Amino acid sequence: MFLFKNLFSKPLSVQLTVTSHNGFHLRPVAQFASLAKSFSCQLTATFNNKSVDTKSVNTLLSLSLEKGDTFTLVAQGKKADEALEALQRLFETLMQNDKEIKQREKAVYSYEGSVIEGEIISEGIAIAPTYTYRTTEVQHQSEMDFSTALSKSIEELETLYRNKEEDENAAIYLAQKELLLSLGTDCHTLRELEEKVEEGSKNLIGTKLDAKKSDYQDILQRVKKHLGLEIQVTFPDSPFILLCEDLLPSEIDHLQQTNVTGVVLKETSIHSHTAILLRASGISSLIADTQNLSEGESVILDTHAGVIVQDPSANDLQKAKEHRGKDHVQKVRAAEKRFEPAITQKGRPIKVFANAADPNTAKTAKEEGAEGIGLLRSEFLFKDVKPSLETQQKAYKEIFELFDDITVRTLDVGGDKSLPYIEIPAEENPFLGVRGVRLFQTHPELLEEQLHAIFLAAGDKPIKIMFPMISSVEEFTQTKSFAQNVARKYQLDISHLQFGIMIEVPSVLFLLESFNDVVDFYSIGTNDLTQYLFAIERTHPLLKADELSPALFSAIETILHTATKPVSICGELAANKDAIPQLLNLGMETLSVSPKSIAQTKEEIRDV
């Protein structure tokens, strides 16, 4: 009777709209399908009269969903309502966190030689002969069967992800693993996998996800390698500029070990995983038509201007060398001075802290020259499974031992950021609902355990604890009292700990004088503050707020002039080279940025 009821129960559905400029591409699709597989109910996604299994990365990708597309997610069976709610929350989070990859603005150029224009992947200057990419296939004898080769390939991708987990691009390997798992289901031979790869690739042709075809070829080649098919590539011993139709994402690591100075690809996009990894590698790269370029031809690749210069004149070469020299000096200077304090031209010291997301990014921040952690996002512990008190304490302690000055933000989930093991009712506008500090009202036991773990890990260290989404003085005092009660409950001394708030809700701007009496510090979260100041949801498909708007800087000025407690800024604005001079002129003395932005942010400060 139970099975009969579930089988014929009324299906539930929800409509989801793709708001990311990058579309619903491989990385978010992989995370979405992975969560879908954790539910036993039937889950399908329908778009343009085509319905696919939501638990399969390959079939979900075949919908080729781009920005503005709305698809219907249907659930039927056991816990269908829970599945829909969890997947909707995850989808909204994925859309919010998927940063737009924008076309880079081209610098003005004046070259005397013939010019081929292209689209910038990664900026820089290269001067070298061209070399055309070519491969040779060599089949070795292999005793490994297809099933083992498939398993080995999946294990490799998982290992790559784990080894690079602190890298923001590590999700590429996890996405490829999920794609291979999806394609490998019911495949018993290499030929069957090849057919699935071919079919999956064809589904993306002509869509914005077209460039993701290289991921299909990449995972296929990985399986073939275990079956004895070696792809041999030979590169010159001297500097060269590589000309290629396209590269596979896995080839970028190998390329970095060569004398390559630049790359020109013909068939890819700035959204491809190949392009993303090229940018991360720092290799000067361009998308351009290379049919008029010859093997061994000496050219200038100026990816600041987005051009290839053929037959460069002596003046062209001199100009390019000077520009390349400036680039090199800037990078070397920033790297060498990353541990030195950032002092403005007028002798004013500015603290540069890091935004950390887990122990690995905290370690990277230390290596990159961070003076402390201005924002420790604690969400890394609260993912698929609720962490134990011991797990939390161990992770916090590992990070706390790295720096003397650390600010921990309490759990900032809810509304647009989902957790599979807590229930938050569906909301019309999650950005205005239960999130951040409001969890203390709905899930106090979760926050109690987190605070207990932070207190234990802190020991005698003067850690700063920051509450997100505070909107009133009463909300802060009640939350701080909650924290103090937790300390009393477990007989812990927290008199050396400080409590502060994220300034991201506009109401705080009008209550600063009252907040001065109760908080120990402030941190401005410009991402959410901008969203709420302009009443434009960050994930909105059409509307965008100006991150350099005078209104935002006016709000920051108000904060700095009214606050009597220390103020830092931890939003993306802190690393924006166009914003740094304005922030410092307003009186900002502490910037918290991503680990990879630390050295360059310090250099920008030194030029102010």
N, C-alpha and C positions, 0 to 999 in steps of 0.2 A: 504493500500500500504506500509506503514511504517513497520507494523508487518510482512508482506510478505517478505520485504527486509531483516529484521533482522533474520527471521527464516531460510532463505536460503542464507544468507551472507557467504562468504568463511571463513572457520575456520582459526584461526591464531594459531601458535604453537611455542614453544621454548623448547630446551633440557636443562635439569638441571642435574648436576652431584653431587652426595652426596660426600662431602669431609671430613665430620666429621668422626673421628675414631669410634664414638658411633653410626653411622648410622643415618637414618632419623627416630628418635624414638619419643615417645609420646609427650614430651614437645614441640619440634619444630613443629611437625605435628599439634598439637593443635593450635599453633599461626598461622600457615600457613592456616589451614582450617577456622579459625576465620576471617582472612582477606578475604579469598575467598568468604565467605558468605556475605560480604559487597557489592559484585558486583552482578548485576542481570543477567549477561550473564551466559551461560552454561560453566562449567569448568570441564575438565576431566584430569586425569593423567594416562598415559599408560606405562606399563613396562612388558616385556616378554609376549606380546600379551594379556595382561589383562588390561582393562580400568575400572577406578573407578571414582566416584564422588569426586572431590577435596574438596567439602564443607563438607564432612563427615569424621570426625576423624577416625572412625572405618574402613571405606573402604580404606582410604588412608594408614592406618597402615597395612592393609592386603597385600599391595605390598611388605612388609618386605624389604624395601630398606636399603642396607648396604653400607659401604664406597666403592666408586668406581663405584657404580651403576648409570646409566644414564636413566632418565625417560623423557617422553615427556609430557609437559603441553599444553593442547589444550583449546582455548577459542573461543566461537562462540556466537554472539549476540551483544547487546548494550554495548558499551564501552569495547569491547573485548581487544582492544589494550592497554587500560589503565590498565585493570586487569592483563594482562600478564606482563606488565612492573613493576607494583607494586609488584606482587607476585615474580617475578624474583629477584627484589632488596631485598625483605624480605628474600627469601631463601638464598641468598648469605650472608646476615647478620647473619642469624641463623647458617649457617655453620661456619662462622668465629668465632662467639661467643661461640660455643659449645665446651667447653674445653674437651680435651681428658682425660678419666679416665684410668690412666696407672696402670699396675700391680706393686705393691710395691716391692722394692728390699728387699730380706730377709736377716736378720742378721745371722751371723755364730753362731751356737749353739753347745753345747757339754753336752748332758744330759745322765745320766746313765740308766734312765727308758726307757720303750718302747715308741716309737715316731710315731705319726700319722701326716703326712704332709698335709698342705692345702694351700689355696690361701688367702692372707691377705685382709680383708675389712677395719678394723680399728685397729691401733697398740696399744699395751698395754700388761700388765701382769695380769692374774687372777689366783687365787689359791682357789679352792672351789669344793664341790661335784657337780656332774652333775644332772640336772633335765630335764626330758623329757616333752616337751610341749604337753599339751592335753587340749581339750575344751569339753564343754557340751552345747548342744543346748536346750534352754528352750523356748517353744512357749507360749507367753502371748496373752491374748485376746486384739484385737486392732480394733477400729472402723474406722481407717483411710483407705481410699481406695487407690488403686495402684497409681492413678494419683497424689493424694496429697503426697503420700510417695515419689514419684519420684521428685516432685517439692521441697519438704523439703530437700531431699538429695542434690539437685543442689544448693539450698540456703546455706546449710551447707558448701559445698566445696567453694563457693564464700566467705563466712564469714571467713573460715580458711585461704584462700588466703589473704584476706584483713588484718586479724589480724597478719599475719606473713610476710607481704609484704616486710619488710626490710630484711628478711632472703633470702639468695640466692636460697634456696630450695623451696620457696613459690610457684614457678611455677609448682611444682608437683601437688598441689591442683587445680590450674587453669586448668592444662592439664586433670586431672581426671574429672573435671566439664564438659569440652568440650567433653570428651569421653562419659560421661553419657548422655549429650544432644544428641550426635550422635546416641547412642544405643537406647535411649528412644523414638526417633522419630517413630511414628506409632506403638508404643507398648501400648497395652491397658490392659495387664495383666502381673503379675509377671512371669508366665510361658513363655510368649513371650520374656520378657527381658532375662530370663535364657537361652533361646535358642540362642538369639543373642550373649550373653556373651560366651556361649560354642563355637559358630561358630567363633567368633572373636579370642578367645584364640587358637583354632586349627590352625588358619592361621599363628600364630607366632611360632608354634612348629618347632624346628630344625633350626631356624634362629637366628641371633644375637639379635633379639628383643624378644626372647623366655622368658626372665626374666620379660618382661612387662605383662605377663599373670596375675601376682599378682595384677596389677591395675584393671583388669577386675573383679577379685574376690572381690577386695576391694570395688568397687563401688556397686557391687551386694549386698554385705553384708550390706552396708550402707542403701540401700533401704529396705532390709529385716528387719533391725532393726526397722524402722518406721512401719513396718507391724506386729511388735510384736515378731519377732524372736531374742531372746537374746543369744549371744555367751558368755558363762561364762568361765572364766579362773582363776585358783587358782595358786598362786605362793608361794613358801616357805617364812617363816618369817626370815630366816637366809640367808647369802650370798650363791649364786648358779651360776652355769654356765649352760645356757639354751641350750638344744639340740633340734633342730627342722628341719623338712624338709624345710620349708620356713616360712616367716612371711609376713603379709600384711603391706604395708606402714603405715596404720592408727594405727597399733598395737605398733609402736615404742614409741609413746607418753606415752601409758599406761605402757610399759615396763620400761621406765625411772623412774616411780614412785615406782618400786619394789626394791628388794635387789640384782638384777642381777649384776654380776661382769664381765660376758663375755657371748658371744653368738657364737654358732657353727651352721651354716646352711648347709644343704646338697644340696638343689636344688635352687640355685640362681646364680647370677653373680655379678661381681663388678660394672656392669652398671645398675643393678636394682634400682628402687626407694627405695626399702627396704635397700639396701646396702648404698645408698647415705645418707639416714636418719640415719642409724647406725653410719656412719662416723661423721655426724654432731653431734650426741648425745655423741660421745666420748667413747662409750662402746666398749671394746676390742672384735673384731669379726673376725671370720674365716669361710671360705667355706671348708668343709671337709666331708669325708665319716664317719658317726658316728655309723655304724652298729656294730663295735666291742667295743663300749662304753656301759657300764651298768648304770642303774639308781642309783644315789647315790654314784657313784665312785668318789673318790677324785683325781683330776688331776690338772696339770699346763697347763694353756692356755697361750702360749707365742706367741702373734701375731706380735712381732718384727721379730721373726724367722719363723713364720708361722707354728707352730707345737702345737700339744696336747701331753703332756707327761703323760703316764699311769704308775702307780706304781712308782712314783718319789722317789728317794732316799733322804736321809737327806741332802746330798750335793746339789741335784737338788732343793730341797725346799729352802735351804739357798740362793742359787744363784738367784732363782726366786724372793724371798722376797727382796733381795738387789736391784735387777733391778726394781722391782715394787716401792720400796722406792725412788729410784732416779727419776723415772717418776713422782711420786706424789710430791716430793720436787720441781722439776722443774716447774710443773704446778702451784703449790701453790705460789712459789716464783715469777713466772711471773705475776700471777693474783694480788698478793698483792703489787707488785712493779710497776704496770702498770701506776700509776699516777706519779711515780718518774721519774726524768730525766734519759736519757740513757747516761752514761758516760763510756768511754773506760777504759781499765786497766791503760792507761797512763794519765788519767784525762781529756780526751778531750770530751766535751759535743757534742752530736749528736741530732739534732731535728728529732723527729718521728711524721710525719703528717699522715693524712688519705686521701685515695681516697674515695670520697662520690658520691653516685649516686642519692640521693634524701634527703628530710628532715629526713626520718627515719634512713637511714644509717649514716647521720651526727650526729643524736642523739646517735646512737650506738657507733660511733667513740668517742664521748665525754665520754661515760660510759667506754669505753675500754682504755682510757688514752691518746688519741691523743692530741697533742699540738696545732693543727690547721688543716686546710684542705689544702692539697697541690694540690689537683685536685678535683674540683667540676664539675662533668659531668652534663651539663645542659640539656642533651637530654631527661631526664625523663619528662620534661614538654611538649616536642614536639612529641607526639605519634600519636594516632588516630585522634585527633582533634587539630587544631591550637589553642594554648592558648592565652587568652586575655592578655592585658598589666597588668590588675589588678591581674590576676591569677599568672602571672610570678613574679610580684613585691612581692606579699604575700609569695610565696614560697621562694624566695631569702632572704627576710627579716627574715623569720623563721630560716633559716640556718645561716645567718650573725650574728644573736644574740647569737649564741652558742660559737663562737670563736673570738679571736682578730686578728688572722692571717688566711686569707682565699684567695685562688686563684681560680677564676672562669674561666673555659674554655668556650669560646663562642661555639655556636652550631657546632658540628662536625658530620654532616651527609652529604649524597650525595654519589653517586657512589655505595659503598658497603652497605650503611646504608640508608634505604628508609624512606620516609615520604609520606603518602598517599595523602596529599593535596598540594604537590609541584611537578612540572614536571621537571625531569632531563633526557635528552635524553639517551637512552641506549648506553653503552660504551663497547668497546671490552675488556678493562681492567679497571674496576672501581677503582682499587687501584691507578691508575695513572691518574685519571680523576677529575671530579668536586666533591671535598669533602673539609671539613674543611673551611679554610679561603677563598677558591675559591667561596664559596657561596655569598660572598660580591659582586661578579661580576654578578652572575646569579639571586640572590634573595635578593637584598639590603634591601627591605622593611621588610623582616623577621628579619634580623640582626639589623636593625635600632630599631625595637620595642624591641628586646631583650636587646640591650645596654641601651635603655631608661629605661626599667624595672630595670636593674642592678644599674644604676645611682640613681634611685629613692629609691631603697631598701638600697643602701649603706649609704645614708645620709652623715654624717660626718666621717664615718668609712673608713680607708685607705685600701679598697679592692684592690686586684690585679686582673687584667683582662688579660687573656692569649689567644693568637690566635693560633689555630692549623694549621698544614701543611704549615707553612711559609717556602718559599724556597729562597727568596731574600730580600735584605734590602729595595728595592723599594716597595715590596709587604707589608712589615711591616709598612713603613712610610705612604703609601696610606691608609692602614686599620686604623692606628691610627688617621690619619686626618679625616677619615670617622667618627670615634667615637667622635672626638672633634667637628665636625660639628653637630652631633646629640645633643651633650650637648648645643651647642650654640642655636640650633633650639628651644630647650625647656628651655633655659635660666637656665641651671644647672651648678654649679661650680664643676668641676672634677679635680681640681688642686692637690687634695690629693690622687687621684687614681694612681696606677702604671700600666704600660702596658708592657707585656713581650711575649715571644714566647715558643712554644713547639719545642724542637729540635728533629725532627723525619725525616727530609729530609736531606740527606747527603750533599747537596750543602751548607748548613749552616756551616758545618765544615770548609769550605774554606773561609768563609766570616765573621768569628767571630770578627776579629779586627774592621771591619766596623760596625757590629751589636752592639759592645760595646758602640758606640757613640749614639745609638738611643734607645736601650731597657733598661728597668729597672731591668729585671731579666730573667733567663732562667729556663726551666724545661725539663729534658731529658725524652722523651717517648720511652723507650727501645723496646717496642713491635713493633712499626712501624719502628723505626730506624733500628732494626735488619732486618726487612723485606726488606727494601730498600738497606741496605748495601750489602746483599747477593743476591738481585734480586730473592728472593724466596717468592712467595705469601703465606701469613700466612695460607690460607685455602687449599693450594695445597695438593692433596691426597697422593702424593708420597714423595715430597721433604720437608725436615725440616732443618731449620737453627739451628746451635748450639748456644743456648742462653748464654753459658759460653765461647764463642769463644774469643781467644786473640784479634781478630780484633775488636770486640765490645768494649772490655776494652781499647784498644788503642784509639778508637774514643772518649771514655769517658775521657780518660787521656788528649787528645788534647783539649777537651772542658774545662776541669777544669784548665788547664795550660794557656789557651789563654783568657778565659773569665775574664773580670774585674768587672762583675756584679754577684750577687748571683746566684748560681746554685743548683737546687734540682733534684731529680730523682723520677719519678712517675710510671714507668713501672713495670711489674711483677718482674723484676730482683731485685728490691729494697727489696723484702721480701725473696729472695732466700738465705738460710743460707750458701750456698757455695759461694755466690757472695759478701755477706756483708763485709767480711774481705778485699777483694780486693778493693771494692768501698771505704772503709774507708782509706785504705793505699794510694789510689790515691788522697785523699783529699776531698771526698764527706762529706758534713756536714749536709745535710737534705735529709731524705728518706721519701717518701710518699707511704703508703701501704694500703691494705684493712683493715677495722676496726678489723676483727678477727685476723689479723696478728700483731697488734700493740704490745701487751704484749710480744709475743715471739720474735719479732724483737728487742725490747729493751733488752731482755735477751741476744740475740746473740751479740749485740753491747757491752754489759758489759763484755763479754768474750774475746773481741778482744784486 
